[in-house]
Amino acid sequence: MNLTINTLLDRIGELPPMQEAAQKALIMIRHPDTNMRALAEVLSTDQILASLVLRWANSAYYGLSAPVKTVQQAVVVLGKNTIQSLLFAATLANLLNRPAPGYALDRGALWKHSIGVAAGARLIAARYNPALMEEAYHAGLLCDVGKLALEFYLRDVQFDREKIKNMSFIEIETGLLGMDHAVIGKELAHRWNLPVSLQNAIAFHHRPSQAGDAFILASAVHLADAATMLLGIGIGSDGLQYPLDEAALVRLNWSEDSFTELFEKIPAAVSAAVDLIGMMK
Ligand SMILES: [Fe+2]
């Protein structure tokens, strides 16, 4: 198949862009001296985002005795990091909730998988570099978004079972389409003006030992991805072969036991995210 990166990026161009208010708010949050009042004003311009922030601040999780009635109060209760993660999850929910028949992923499967990877990546980052926890969460959410562009071209492919039996899905994508979903995901992150470290974490989430400065971030996504696959959450035709990056495991001093915490906590995070989608309807 003769696909160019531009053909695939045009396909991404057809995906819904991040809401303007969410994009503005994310830029503000990344600025070190963000004015919380201004942030609340931006969020208030979008009805869905405003109600999401309000409902989240009033959720049982925060257990506040008095109800939070304004977006201003909600912003203070939640804090910048939580709002950032919430904006990402909310923005990506509709996008990632789509079915991806080219990967045999039903509606909701890619979303559940992504939220599992995000939650797992945050846990791993907490162990190696807590300053990267939020960014790891975002990288986990976005790592497989490129599949939505590629899946269209994989729908009608008849796989030669014998030929592909020892290949990873990344090798199959590259063999058929000339690039893999990690490259496309990185390009999308670039278009969304996300930080370069996040772009690289997405680009290298299947081979983190080559991620350079983004090694911890890419490793967090890689291992969380493997754990979510092993848990069987949101896997399609690509869930059969997931080679681990041995060089990264050695560098991180990662053992089989290290997966235990992920296996325990990821399913609960996925259930909470399913509730989040329910909140947005
Ligand atoms: Fe992936």
Residues whose N, C-alpha, C, O or C-beta is under 5 A from the ligand:
A	BS01	LIG	C143 D144
